[in-house]
């Protein structure tokens, strides 16, 4: 009985410590209206929506040529690794209408969630900037392990091979 109580206390303590690590919770609607929850933490950004998956949080702009150029590689990675991996794209340029963002997604065959430019999206970008020193250049991506801890950051367009290697190292 004592062992059970000790284990319950340790588990409770672990849950409380993890909860204290959460700085803020954001609820987004992606471009298709699906809910995505992101939680900022001192060590990164966690998504209960994609619990247990490695996440690539990709900041982009529709008028950014390198951002558009890396989309086909992202689409391929998302398709090939979908069971253990999730891309979440956050648009950080000027706001687009719902029709504009839907047209952009369709024209690029995007198969991952896209969070439109909103004040909450800019809050996440500002959080990332405060933690990493990012100055807003795009494309910019953060690779998060299954617990939401930032493992790598990428400034500029990255090769599909490099991303695949880094992502698979976290499975």
URCOR-V569263 format. One record per residue. N is the residue number from 1. RES is the residue in one letter. SS is DSSP state (~ for helix, > for strand, _ for the rest). PHI is phi in radians with two decimals (none if undefined). Layout:
N,RES,SS,PHI + N,RES,SS,PHI
This chain:
1,X,_,none + 2,X,~,-1.07 + 3,X,~,-1.10 + 4,X,~,-1.13 + 5,X,~,-1.11 + 6,X,~,-1.12 + 7,X,~,-1.08 + 8,X,~,-1.13 + 9,X,~,-1.14 + 10,X,~,-1.08 + 11,X,~,-1.11 + 12,X,~,-1.10 + 13,X,~,-1.07 + 14,X,~,-1.07 + 15,X,~,-1.11 + 16,X,~,-1.15 + 17,X,~,-1.14 + 18,X,~,-1.15 + 19,X,~,-1.11 + 20,X,~,-1.21 + 21,X,~,-1.26 + 22,X,>,-1.31 + 23,X,>,-1.55 + 24,X,>,-2.74 + 25,X,>,-1.95 + 26,X,>,-2.09 + 27,X,>,-1.95 + 28,X,>,-2.02 + 29,X,>,-1.95 + 30,X,_,-1.32 + 31,X,_,-1.10 + 32,X,_,-1.77 + 33,X,_,1.51 + 34,X,_,-1.41 + 35,X,>,-1.39 + 36,X,>,-2.34 + 37,X,>,-1.84 + 38,X,>,-2.18 + 39,X,>,-2.12 + 40,X,>,-1.45 + 41,X,>,-2.40 + 42,X,_,-0.98 + 43,X,_,-1.68 + 44,X,>,2.79 + 45,X,>,-2.37 + 46,X,>,-1.88 + 47,X,_,-2.15 + 48,X,~,-1.05 + 49,X,~,-1.06 + 50,X,~,-2.05 + 51,X,_,-0.88 + 52,X,_,1.44 + 53,X,_,-1.91 + 54,X,>,-1.29 + 55,X,>,-2.18 + 56,X,>,-1.88 + 57,X,>,-1.60 + 58,X,>,-1.96 + 59,X,>,-1.61 + 60,X,>,-2.59 + 61,X,_,-2.43 + 62,X,_,-1.17 + 63,X,_,-1.67 + 64,X,_,-1.81 + 65,X,~,-0.97 + 66,X,~,-1.14 + 67,X,~,-1.10 + 68,X,~,-1.15 + 69,X,~,-1.17 + 70,X,~,-1.53 + 71,X,~,-1.04 + 72,X,~,-1.00 + 73,X,~,-1.16 + 74,X,~,-1.09 + 75,X,~,-1.04 + 76,X,~,-1.12 + 77,X,~,-1.06 + 78,X,~,-1.07 + 79,X,~,-1.16 + 80,X,~,-1.29 + 81,X,~,-1.98 + 82,X,_,-0.98 + 83,X,_,-1.26 + 84,X,_,-2.15 + 85,X,>,-2.47 + 86,X,>,-2.52 + 87,X,>,-1.66 + 88,X,>,-2.20 + 89,X,>,-1.71 + 90,X,>,-2.13 + 91,X,>,-1.36 + 92,X,_,-2.16 + 93,X,_,-1.73 + 94,X,_,-0.97 + 95,X,_,-1.14 + 96,X,_,-2.06 + 97,X,_,-1.21 + 98,X,~,-1.01 + 99,X,~,-1.11 + 100,X,~,-1.08 + 101,X,~,-1.22 + 102,X,~,-1.11 + 103,X,~,-1.11 + 104,X,~,-1.08 + 105,X,~,-1.09 + 106,X,~,-1.12 + 107,X,~,-1.16 + 108,X,_,-1.87 + 109,X,_,0.94 + 110,X,_,-1.21 + 111,X,_,-2.00 + 112,X,_,-2.33 + 113,X,>,-1.16 + 114,X,>,-2.11 + 115,X,>,-1.64 + 116,X,_,-1.15 + 117,X,_,-1.14 + 118,X,_,-2.44 + 119,X,~,-1.09 + 120,X,~,-1.19 + 121,X,~,-1.11 + 122,X,~,-1.22 + 123,X,~,-1.08 + 124,X,~,-1.10 + 125,X,~,-1.06 + 126,X,~,-1.15 + 127,X,~,-1.06 + 128,X,~,-1.06 + 129,X,~,-1.04 + 130,X,~,-1.17 + 131,X,~,-1.55 + 132,X,~,-2.01 + 133,X,_,1.46 + 134,X,_,-1.02 + 135,X,_,-1.79 + 136,X,_,1.71 + 137,X,_,-1.17 + 138,X,_,-2.26 + 139,X,_,-1.27 + 140,X,>,-2.49 + 141,X,>,-2.35 + 142,X,>,-2.21 + 143,X,>,-1.67 + 144,X,>,-1.98 + 145,X,_,-1.31 + 146,X,_,-1.09 + 147,X,_,-1.72 + 148,X,_,1.52 + 149,X,>,-1.42 + 150,X,>,-1.19 + 151,X,>,-1.91 + 152,X,>,-2.64 + 153,X,>,-2.17 + 154,X,>,-2.32 + 155,X,>,-1.83 + 156,X,_,1.58 + 157,X,_,-1.17 + 158,X,_,-2.00 + 159,X,_,-1.29 + 160,X,~,-1.06 + 161,X,~,-1.12 + 162,X,~,-1.10 + 163,X,~,-1.08 + 164,X,~,-1.02 + 165,X,~,-1.05 + 166,X,~,-1.14 + 167,X,~,-1.13 + 168,X,~,-1.14 + 169,X,_,-1.17 + 170,X,_,-1.75 + 171,X,_,-1.35
